[in-house]
Amino acid sequence: MQGASFPRPLDQMTPNYDKMTQVSERRVVFAKFLGREILGEWGRLLFSLLDNFSMCDYEIRLYDSIAQSDLGKYGVLVHSLPNLSVAKAVPSGTDTGIYLFDEEDPVVGRLPWRKKVKVKFDVFSSYRFSDPIIMPYPVHPVHAGPDLRARLNVARGEQKRMRAFFSGETAGYVLNRIQYPKAKLLRVEAMDVLIRELGDGLTLVSNEQALENLFDKINCAPKFVLGEPGTFRVDSRNWLCTLAKADFFLCLPGYVMPMCHNAAEAMAVGTIPIINYPEWFGPRLEHMKNCIVFDDKADLISKVNEVLEMGDTQVAAMRHAVIDYYESHMSAASFIGRIESSRDRRVVVLMVTDANTAKNAAKLGPASVLLRGTAISGDRGWLRRVRAVFR
């Protein structure tokens, strides 16, 4: 991958279909992107999508249609994927491969692919007569990579040292773009009420050393440990294992939309989310089974106090349920498995993004595909039953 050339603009690339490259017998995905939206969020979208296929042992051929300078600081991490290479031609044996794209190349699209996977971003639309697959929100690229599975296994074995924990940025988290089913409690509001109301149940820490000192004094005491807003930051190399030392993590909404990487990361290590956007997960997270759901300020304090008083047996059962949910619905294997098992040759994959949320937040409602199958939007099983009749 080092030294790969990305010399020309997207609209000037013409593939040489007459000189198809030979590839191994392993499963292959040929990825060719022509649009710009996949490059959003400093390349996080591109990396996370391809990383899912890499984690499932696909050979990835990324077509040479993206300028190196356009990849972004996270997009360049695709070069670290061990089974990804830059391709200047379509691989042979397309009938056993997957064509992954945002805008279909008409010549490539006519080839006999096993699956054609179109990537889109409009999760607030209804898709009334189709059944797209929403890609699970991933861990952040700085925590991903080929050894993620091994690191998750280590983290899940961490000794619990905190009953509940939160660390994260608060500056600028002041907008409520999402109003359905109701506005979410903002990070600053949550921090203020926790500091004001929790009393002896709250411990503030200002740096990682202070957190380590706290671990020396307590052994999973029923405390909420809060990283001091604007001061405390966990080194990214320690983040997953630090998360795993808590029974619960307060998953406050992100900067643009409710969904945030910290929720995916907490669940990946088996830490139970305290959350106010369970409907953004598919299937919806369930209160007291695989999460704690809160609503407004008063409800947040009430739920945190319940968490601080919860018995260890109940906590352990919820932890197992969280890990089971992650493996069944959020892991790379679960996502790629849904694509592979689809009876449709052409599959639409939707990605949850900041850009789409910022532009279309007012469109979110009970008919949105993001909420399909949740308690808010109701049972959409009729769609699958109708489609099955015409297969």
Buried (B, 14 or more C-beta within 10 A) or exposed (E): EEEEEBEEEBEEBEBEEEEBEEBEEEBBBBBBBBEEBBBBBBBBBBBBBBBBBBBBEBBBBBBBBBBEEBBBEBBBBBBBBEBBBBBBBBBEBBEBBBBBBBEBBEEBBEBEBBBBBBBBBBBBBBBEEEBBBBBBBBBBBBBBBEEBEEBBEEBBEBEBBBBBBBBBEBEEBEEBBBEBBEEBBBBBBBBBBBBEBBEEBBBBBEBBEBBEEBBEEBEBBBBBBBBBBEEBBBEEEEBBBBBBBBBBBBBBBBBBBBBBBBBBBBBBBBBBBBBBBBBBBBBBBBEBEBBBBBEBBEEBBBBBBEBBEBEEEEBEBBBEBBBEBBBEBBBBBBBBEBBEEBEBEBBBBBBBBBBBBEBBBEBBBEBBBBBBBBEBBEEBEEBEEEBEEEE
